[in-house]
Amino acid sequence: MYISYKNYQGGIDNLVVVESNEVVTTSIKDTKTAIRTHKRKLKRLKAKQK
């Protein structure tokens, strides 16, 4: 899991970007929210593939 920060709408490092397995998830709130959402997204994609 790779976590990076990017600028969003004039802010400085206020967008959290989480990447793994060619899946990208973003969050404006905080890192914990981005990771939680990313894990949920991976779980949903895995279930969809079955």
C-alpha positions as CSV (number, residue, x, y, z in Angstrom):
1,M,0.0,0.0,0.0
2,Y,1.5,3.3,-1.1
3,I,0.3,6.5,0.6
4,S,1.1,10.0,-0.9
5,Y,-0.2,13.5,-0.5
6,K,-1.2,15.9,-3.2
7,N,-2.4,19.5,-3.5
8,Y,-6.1,19.9,-4.1
9,Q,-7.9,23.1,-4.9
10,G,-5.1,25.5,-3.8
11,G,-4.4,23.6,-0.5
12,I,-1.0,22.2,0.4
13,D,-0.8,18.4,0.7
14,N,-4.5,18.2,1.7
15,L,-5.4,15.2,-0.5
16,V,-4.4,11.7,0.6
17,V,-3.9,9.2,-2.2
18,V,-3.7,5.5,-1.4
19,E,-2.6,3.1,-4.1
20,S,-2.2,-0.7,-4.3
21,N,-3.0,-3.4,-6.8
22,E,-3.6,-0.7,-9.5
23,V,-6.5,0.6,-7.4
24,V,-6.4,4.3,-6.3
25,T,-8.4,5.8,-3.5
26,T,-8.4,9.5,-2.4
27,S,-9.6,11.3,0.7
28,I,-9.7,14.9,1.8
29,K,-10.3,14.2,5.4
30,D,-7.3,12.2,6.8
31,T,-5.0,9.2,6.2
32,K,-7.1,6.8,8.4
33,T,-10.2,7.5,6.4
34,A,-8.3,7.0,3.1
35,I,-6.9,3.6,4.2
36,R,-10.3,2.4,5.6
37,T,-12.0,3.4,2.3
38,H,-9.3,1.8,0.3
39,K,-9.6,-1.6,2.1
40,R,-13.4,-1.4,1.6
41,K,-12.9,-0.8,-2.1
42,L,-10.5,-3.7,-2.4
43,K,-12.9,-6.0,-0.6
44,R,-15.7,-4.9,-2.8
45,L,-13.7,-5.5,-6.0
46,K,-12.5,-8.9,-4.8
47,A,-16.2,-9.9,-4.1
48,K,-17.2,-8.6,-7.6
49,Q,-14.6,-10.8,-9.3
50,K,-16.0,-14.1,-7.8
